[in-house]
Amino acid sequence: MLAGLSQSVDTLIGWRVLQGLGLGGLQALVQIAMAAMISPRERGRYSGLLGSVMAVATVGGPLLGGLLVDTSWLGWRWCFYVGVPFAVVALVLLQRTLHLPVTKREVTIDYLGAGFLAAGVSALLIWVTLAGSRFAWASVETALFLTGGVLAIIAFVVTELRATEPIVPLRLFKDRTTTLAIVASVAIGVAMFGSTVFLGQYLQISRGYSPTAAGLLTIPMVGGLLVSSTVSGILITRHGTWKRYLVAGSLLVAGGFGLLATIDHATDMVLLGVFLAVLGIGIGMTMQNLVLAVQNTVAATDLGAASAAVAFFRSLGGTIGVSVSRCSARCCPTGWAT
C-alpha cells in the first residue's frame, strides 16, 4: 500500500525493501508450515498445488500489471494496490484456520551471516546490472564490486561455520540431493523470472504489442506451468517417486530455452506459443518439486532451514535472471529487431 502511495523513486525503493522482507518470509514459511502439517508421502499433491499457484502468480503478474498500466483511470499505482485485498483475506483466513503446535525455546538469530550474505549477493548483482552502462566491464568500479562481493561471501561462510544457529547451515551441502536441488533452484529461478522479463521486452519492443497483449501472449507458458505442476504433484503422491519428474522437467526447460533461442522479429506467434508451453511444462515439473525433494531428504530438525535455503536460492536465481535479461537488452538493444 505504501509503495503505491510513493511520490518518488527513492521512497518506492524503500517500501519495496519492506515488501521484500515480508515476501521472503512468506515464501519459506508457507512451505515449512505445509511440511509440518502433511506427511512426506502426501506432500507431493499439495506441493504441486502450491507450485501451480506460485507459478501462475509469478508469470501472470506481468499480465495483470500490463492491463492495469494500460488502463488510464487506474495506472501503475494499482500494480501495488491490487495485492492488498488478497493479503487481507489471506491474513484473516490464516488467523482463523492455521493452528500448528507451538514449541518455545531459546534461539539465536544469525544477523551477521544474513548481513554478509545480503551484502555479497547485492554487490555482485549491482555489478552485473550497472556494468556496461554506468561504467566499463574492465574498470575500477568492477574491481571494487567483485572484491567486495567475494570478501562478503567469504565472511559469510566463515560466520556460518561458527554461528550457533546459522541462517544457512553448511552441513546441508554435505547431502548430494540437497546440494543439487539448491543449484537447480537457482537455474529455475533464472528460467522463470528471466524468461518473464525477456518475453515482456521481446513482445513489446520487437513485436510492438501493448503491455496487456504481451501478457496475454504468455498464457501458453502459464497454462503449461499450471497443468504440469498440479499433475506431477499428484503423480508423485501416487507413485512415491520424484526423480523422474525433475529430470524430465529439467530437460524440457533446457529444450524450451533452446527453442526460444531461435526466435526473431518474424517468428510465427503460434510457434512461439508452443515454445512457451514447453518451457512452462518444464518449470512446473521442477520448481516446487525441488522443495519437495529437499524436504523428504533432510532431517526434521533441518526442515525449516533447508526449505528456506531452496526458496532463497530460487529468488536469487530470479534476480540474476532479471539482471542478465535487462543487461542483454541494454547491451544489444536492436538485436531482436534485426
N, C-alpha and C positions, 0 to 999 in steps of 0.2 A: 504494500500500500504506500509506504514511504518512497519507494523507488518511483512509483507512478506520479507522486507529487513533487518530484525533484525539479529544481529550477536551473540546475547547472550540471555539467558532465561530472565534475568532481563530487558533487552531492550524490548523483546517481551511482557512481562507482562505490562510494561509501556504503550506501544502503544495499548494494549488490553483495558487498562483503558480508553484511549481516544475513542476507538471504542465503548466501553460500554456507554459512555456519549451520543454519537450520537444515538445509538440504543435505549437507554431508552427514549430519546425524541421522536424518530420516532414512537415507539410502542404506546405511548399515543396520540401524535398529529394526527396521521392518523385517529384514532377512533374519536377524538374530531372534526376534520375537517369534517368527514363523518356525524357526528351528527348535525353539524351546517348547512350542505347543504341539508339533507334529512329529511323528516317528520317522526315522530315516527312510523306511520303505515307502511311506505315503508322501514324502516331501516333493517327489517329482511332479505330481499332479498340481499341487499348489504353487510350486516353483515355476511351472510353466505358465500358470495364470498370472502370477506376479510379473514374470518376464514379458508376457504379451502386453500387459498394461503399461509397463515401463517403456517398452519399445515403441508402442503406438504413441504414447505421450511424447517421447523424445523426438520421434520423426514427424509426428502430427503437429507438434508445436509450431514449426515454421508455416504450416498450412493455416492454422488459426491466426498466427501473427500476421501473415500476409493479408488475410481477409480483414483484420482489424485496421491495419495500416492503410489499406485501400479504401476504407470507409471514412469519408470526410468528417462525419459527425461523431466519430469515436476517436481515431488517431492512435499514435504509438503508446500513449499512457495506458490504454486499455490492455496492452500486452502484459502489463503488470496487474492491473485491477482484476482481470478475468480469473486469476488464480485465487483471489481472496475468498469467494463463496465456497470453493472446493475445500480450501484449508479449514474454514469454519465448520463445514459439515463433517469433515474428517475428524476434527478435534472433538466434536460432540459425540460422534459415534465411538471413538476410541475411549472416551471417558465413561461411556455407558456400557460398553461391551467387552473391553480388553481387561481381563483380570488375571494377571500372572502372579505366581507365588513370589514373594519378596524375601530375599536373603540379605541381611545387613552385615557388613564387615568393614574393617578399616581398609582404605585404598589410598594409593598414591598415584597422582596423575602425572604423566611424563610430559610436562610442559616444555622442558628443554629439548627433548627429542622431537616433539611436534614442531617447535620453532626452527630447529636446524633443518628438518625435512621440508618445511614450507619455504624456507629461505633458499635452499639448494635447488628445489624444483622451480621456484619462481624465477630465480636468476637465469636458469637455462632456458625457460620458456620466453622470458623477456628478450633474451639474446636472439632466439630464433625469430621472434616477431619483429624486432626492430632492425636486425642486421640486413643490409642491402637497401634500406630506405633511410633510416636516421644516421647510420654510419656504415662503413665498409665492412665486409666479412673479415678481411685481414686488417685489423685496426687495434688501437689501444683499448677501445671500448670492448671489443670482442675478447681480448685477453683478460680484461678485468671481470667481465661476466662469467667467462669459463672458469677462471681461477677461483672466484668467489663461490660459484655453484659447486665445483668439485670439493673445495675445502669444507663447505657446509654439509655436503653429503658424507664426507669422511667423518666429520664431527658427529653427525647423526648416527653413523654405525658404531662409533666408539661409545656414544651415550647409550645406545640400545644394549650394548654388551654389559654396561654397568648399572643400568636402571633396574629398580626393584620390580616395577611393572611396566615394561617398555610398551610404547604405543604400537610398535610392530615387532613382536618377538622374533628375533632372528632364528630361533630354533625351528620355526615353521618351515624355513627354507631347506631344512635337512630332509624333509619329505619330498620326494620327486613329484608326486601328484600335485601337491600344493604349489611347488615352485613353477611347474609347467602351467598350472591354472592361472597363476598370477601373471606370468609372461603373456599367456593367451588373452587375459583380460585387458592388458594394455593394447594388444593388437585389435581386439574387438571394439575397444573404446575409440581407437583411431578410425576404424572402419565405420562405426555408426555415426559419430559426431562429424568426422572429417568428410564423409560422403554427403551428409546433410548440407554442410556449408558449401561444398563443391557444387552440388546439384543446384542449390539456390543461385549461385553465381553463374553457373553454366546456362541455366534456363532463362535467367533474366538478361544477362549480358550478351551471351552468344545467340540465344534464340529469340530474344525480345519479348518474352512473356511477362505479364504483370506478376507481382508477388503472390496474389491469390491463385492465378493459373499455375504458377510454378509449384505452389504447394499441392494443388490437385494432381499434378503430373507425377508426384511421388507416391500416389496411392498404391501402385503395384508393390512398391517396397514395403509400405505399411501393411498391406494385406499379407504379403509373404511372412513378415515378422509375426503377425498375429496368429496365423494358422500354424506355422512351424513351431513356435514357442509352446502353444497350447497342446498340439498333438504330440510333440516329442516328450513333454512332461507327462502326459497320460501314458504313453508307451513305456517310459522309464519306470513309472509306478507299477505297471502291469508286468513287465518282464524283469525288473530289478537290475538292469544294466544301463550304463550311461555312456560308456566309452565310444560305442559305435556312432552315437548321435553327435558327439563332439568332433569326431574325426570327419564324419560326413559334412557337418556344418562348416568346419574349417576349410574343407576342400571347396565347398560352394562359395564361401566368402572370397577365397583366392580366385576361383573361376569367375565370380561376378565382377571383381575388380579388373581381371584380365579382359573381360568383355567390355567394361566401361572404358578401358584404356583405348579402345578402338573408335570411340565416337568422335564426331566433329560437328560443325555447324549445320551439316546437311543430313545427319543420321535420321532415319525414319523413327517417328515417335513411338510406333508400336514396338519396333525392335528395342528401343530404349526401355520401354515398359517391361519387356521380357528380361532384359539385363538387370533391371532394378528388382524384379521379382526373385531372380536367382540370388542376388545379394541379400535381399530381405529374408529369404528362407534360411540362408546360411547363418546370418546373425541371430535369427530367432532360435535356431538349434543350439547355439553356443553360448550366448550371453548369460542367461540365468542358469543354465546347466553347469557352467563353470563354478558358480557359487555352490550349487548342489554337490558337485564332486568334492569340493573342499570340505563342506560341512559333514559329509559322510566319511571323510578320511581322518580329520584331526580329532584329538581327544576333546571330551566335553568341556574341559577347562579352557581350551583354546578356541572354542566355537565363536565367541564374540570377536576376538582379535583377528581370527582368520577370515571371517565374513567381512569385517571392516577393511581388512587389507585388500581383499579382492575388489570391493566396491571402490576403495581409494584408487587403486591402480587402473581400474576401468575409467574412472573420472580423469585420471592423469592422462591416459591414452586419448580420451576425448579432447582434452585441452591441447595435447600435442597435435592431434589431427586437425583441429580448428586452426591452430597457429601455422602449421605447414600448408594447409589449403590456402589460407589468406596470403602467405608468403609466396606461394607458387603463382597465384593470380597477380600479385603485385610485381613479381619479377618478370612475368611474361603476360602482360595484360591483353595482348592481341592474339595470343596463341589459339584460343577457341575460334575466333572469327576467321583466322587464316588457314 
